[in-house]
């Protein structure tokens, strides 16, 4: 990314009220000095095991990836709903599909507001997951078991989102959106865990986890 382009994006973010004057001035000093930093110092902004040049860079990267992932999730659960033969979960699966899809739309809008670009696409694992859930020959009970295996415990699944959300200091708009996103994801995961335990007759901690 050229320095001129970065300056224009910073100026746009500042004028739109997305970043504060102090953050704008700090980022400008970094551009002028040829350094990359954030409000926490010269060490960069750390998130998801990586170090980004700034909080904003980390947010843009996250929004792009999660937008693509949620869009794929919406398609996958929609495909499942169309072939679901278990009456008691069909409407719930449809609601999950809508939830995933609206997450993708909101994150896509936020990415555009920050001057980011939609670069991430559906991964090979994502395509396989969509094909798996849309396979009419696979029982719903098996799909529920597969989901709980892939995602893991609900609270553990959303932990990275919560940690990232808590680390944001300047982008309060994204921070609040992520708080609601984490709550949605937790609700979805708990419901699927509980449904899995009930329909498969499992005596596991899935039901206990879902009722917490």
C-alpha positions in Angstrom: 0.0 0.0 0.0 1.5 3.4 -1.0 2.1 6.1 1.5 -0.2 8.5 -0.4 -3.0 6.0 -0.4 -2.5 5.3 3.3 -2.7 9.0 4.0 -6.0 9.4 2.1 -7.5 6.5 4.0 -6.4 7.9 7.4 -7.8 11.3 6.5 -11.1 9.7 5.4 -11.3 7.8 8.7 -10.5 10.9 10.7 -13.1 13.1 8.9 -15.7 10.4 9.3 -15.1 10.2 13.1 -13.9 6.6 12.9 -10.6 7.4 14.5 -9.7 10.2 17.0 -7.5 13.2 16.4 -4.8 11.7 18.6 -4.8 8.5 16.6 -4.7 10.3 13.3 -1.7 12.4 14.4 0.1 9.3 15.7 -0.5 7.4 12.5 0.7 10.4 10.5 3.9 10.5 12.5 4.5 6.9 11.7 3.9 7.5 7.9 6.3 10.5 8.0 8.9 8.5 9.8 8.5 5.4 7.7 7.5 3.3 10.8 4.5 1.2 11.6 2.9 1.4 15.0 -0.3 2.0 16.9 -1.5 3.8 20.0 0.2 1.3 22.2 3.7 2.0 21.1 6.2 0.9 18.5 5.7 -2.8 18.9 2.7 -2.9 16.6 -0.8 -4.2 17.3 -0.9 -7.9 18.2 -4.0 -10.0 17.4 -4.6 -13.7 16.5 -0.9 -14.5 16.8 0.2 -11.8 14.4 1.6 -8.3 14.7 -0.1 -5.6 12.6 1.1 -2.1 11.9 -1.9 -0.6 13.6 -5.2 -1.4 15.3 -6.9 -0.3 12.1 -4.9 -2.7 10.0 -5.8 -5.6 12.3 -9.5 -4.6 12.2 -9.6 -4.5 8.4 -7.9 -7.9 8.1 -10.3 -9.4 10.6 -13.4 -7.9 9.1 -12.5 -9.1 5.6 -11.8 -12.7 6.8 -14.9 -12.9 9.1 -17.1 -11.4 6.4 -16.1 -14.2 4.0 -16.5 -16.8 6.6 -19.9 -15.7 7.8 -21.1 -15.5 4.2 -20.1 -19.1 3.6 -21.7 -20.0 6.9 -25.0 -18.5 5.8 -24.9 -20.5 2.5 -24.0 -23.7 4.4 -26.8 -23.5 6.9 -29.2 -22.4 4.2 -28.3 -25.5 2.3 -28.8 -27.6 5.4 -32.2 -26.1 6.0 -33.3 -27.1 2.5 -32.6 -30.7 3.1 -33.3 -30.9 6.9 -35.7 -33.7 7.7 -35.9 -33.0 11.5 -38.9 -30.8 12.1 -37.8 -29.5 15.5 -34.6 -28.0 14.3 -35.4 -26.9 10.7 -36.6 -23.4 11.7 -33.7 -23.0 14.0 -31.3 -23.9 11.2 -32.9 -21.3 9.0 -32.5 -18.7 11.7 -28.8 -19.6 12.0 -28.4 -19.1 8.3 -30.0 -15.7 8.4 -27.8 -14.7 11.4 -24.6 -15.8 9.6 -25.7 -13.9 6.4 -26.5 -10.6 8.2 -23.1 -10.8 10.0 -21.4 -11.0 6.6 -23.4 -7.9 5.4 -22.7 -5.8 8.5 -19.0 -6.6 8.4 -18.8 -5.9 4.7 -20.4 -2.5 5.3 -17.9 -1.8 8.1 -15.0 -2.8 6.0 -16.1 -0.3 3.3 -16.5 2.4 5.9 -12.9 1.9 7.0 -11.6 2.1 3.4 -10.8 -1.6 3.2 -11.3 -4.0 0.3 -13.1 -7.3 0.1 -10.1 -9.6 -0.7 -10.9 -12.8 1.3 -13.0 -15.5 -0.4 -14.4 -18.9 0.5 -11.7 -21.4 1.5 -11.5 -25.0 0.4 -12.6 -26.0 3.9 -15.5 -23.7 3.7 -16.7 -25.2 0.4 -16.4 -28.7 1.8 -18.4 -27.6 4.9 -21.2 -26.2 2.7 -21.3 -29.3 0.6 -21.4 -31.5 3.7 -24.3 -29.7 5.3 -26.2 -29.6 2.0 -25.8 -33.3 1.5 -29.3 -34.8 1.9 -28.0 -38.3 2.4 -26.3 -37.4 5.7 -28.6 -37.5 8.7 -29.2 -34.3 10.7 -27.9 -36.0 13.8 -24.6 -36.7 12.2 -24.3 -33.1 11.0 -24.9 -31.9 14.6 -22.1 -34.2 15.8 -19.8 -32.9 13.1 -20.5 -29.3 14.0 -19.8 -29.7 17.7 -16.6 -31.6 16.8 -15.4 -28.8 14.5 -16.4 -25.8 16.7 -15.7 -27.2 20.1 -17.1 -25.8 23.3 -19.2 -22.7 22.7 -17.3 -20.5 25.2 -13.9 -21.6 23.8 -15.1 -21.0 20.3 -15.8 -17.3 20.9 -12.8 -16.6 23.1 -10.6 -15.3 20.3 -13.4 -12.9 19.2 -13.8 -11.6 22.8 -10.1 -11.1 23.3 -9.8 -9.2 20.0 -12.9 -7.1 20.9 -11.4 -6.3 24.3 -8.1 -5.2 22.8 -9.7 -2.5 20.6 -9.1 1.0 22.0 -9.8 3.4 19.1 -12.4 1.7 16.8 -15.3 1.7 19.2 -17.8 1.1 16.4 -16.2 -2.2 15.5 -15.7 -3.0 19.1 -19.4 -2.8 19.9 -20.3 -4.8 16.8 -17.9 -7.5 17.8 -19.5 -7.7 21.3 -22.9 -8.4 19.7 -21.3 -10.8 17.2 -19.7 -12.8 20.0 -23.1 -13.1 21.7 -24.8 -14.2 18.5 -22.1 -16.9 17.9 -22.3 -18.1 21.5 -26.1 -18.4 21.2 -25.9 -20.3 18.0 -23.2 -22.7 19.3 -25.1 -23.4 22.5 -28.3 -24.1 20.6 -26.6 -26.5 18.3 -24.8 -28.3 21.1 -28.0 -28.7 23.0 -29.8 -30.0 19.9 -27.0 -32.4 19.3 -27.2 -33.8 22.8 -30.9 -34.2 22.7 -31.3 -35.7 19.3 -28.3 -38.1 19.7 -29.3 -39.1 23.2 -25.9 -38.0 24.5 -25.2 -37.7 28.2 -22.4 -35.2 27.8 -21.7 -31.7 29.1 -23.3 -30.3 25.9 -26.6 -29.7 27.5 -25.0 -28.2 30.6 -23.0 -25.9 28.5 -26.0 -24.8 26.4 -28.0 -24.0 29.5 -25.3 -21.8 31.1 
